Amino acid sequence: YFSGIRSERLLMEQLDYNLLFRWFVGLSMDADVWDATVFSKNRERLLAGDIAQRFLDEVIKQAQERDLTSDEHFSVDGTLIEAWASQKSFKPKDGSGGGSGSGRDGGDFRGQQRRNDTHASTTDPDARLFRKGHSQEAKLSYRGHVVTENRHALVMNCELSLASGYAERESALKLLARTARGRRATVGADKAYDTSDFVAQTRALGFTPHVAQNMSKRRSAIDGRTTSREGYVASQVMRKLVEHPFGWIKAVAGLWQVKHRGRAKVGWSFTFAIAAYNLTRMRKLLGQPA
């Protein structure tokens, strides 16, 4: 993730001639490197032990011990992560075949109604067809969710879910419930979170919801008692920092499209990428003079 290497096979190629990588893993200059299939075997053990989440927890603990995090002000958001599956793999669950004139391969699906309740990807059954906006293309995707603290935009918790219209709010509530906070904590969010259920449940968890108002042909769940406070304005400014982890893991760590299949493996990869982002932020923060 730090070096933007796209796959484990490419990592083994780098390890074959990159002296820095050899030093890091303890290989001498003339030692043979491992086969890429070793990762497949080790990944099963890492998944069984929930190592990715435990590693992230340790990274967050180190940040807290160095007073790099806030326990009062947070932000939540989600992003789409493209699955390692093509549109042609999205076929009817009943096995009725593909599009018109395409035979069994489903190569032509124009004009068809394809929905997640009737179709599934044969490549990655956990991936869901989802679009971010009405004018954008629907893609087979997952949704990644984070809770960041507003002091330095460090991620305090993360989760990967199936792509759906309710996933952002449902996952945000789960993450907030697991996030350690002070007595008077606030949480900022964009307009997608402006629903009465989310606002009420956020308050029940002990957070003051600083959600952006969605006034398009509806009534906002956030009233003037909240928006008139200076803290609300500050939260709306600082919540934009929650985009930084998503930008880093997609541009640097290569998670604009995952290289694994299945929710468990994709979630494992997403969590490790978030931990790597935190480490890069901590390196910069700790390197600054007092």
Protein Blocks (a to p, Z undefined) as FASTA:
>chain_A
ZZopabfklmmmmmmmmmklmmmnopafkbccddfklmmmmmmmmmmnommmmmmmmmmm
mmmmnopacckbccdddddddddddfklmccfklnapcehkljnomacghiacdfklgcc
fklmmbccddfbfkbccdddddddddddfklopafbdcdddddfklmmmmmmmmmmmpcc
dfbdcddddfklmcfklmmmmmmnopacdddddfehpacfbdfklmmpmklmmmmmmmmm
mmmmmmmmmmmnopmbccbecjklmmmmmmmmmmmmmmmmmmmmmmpcZZ
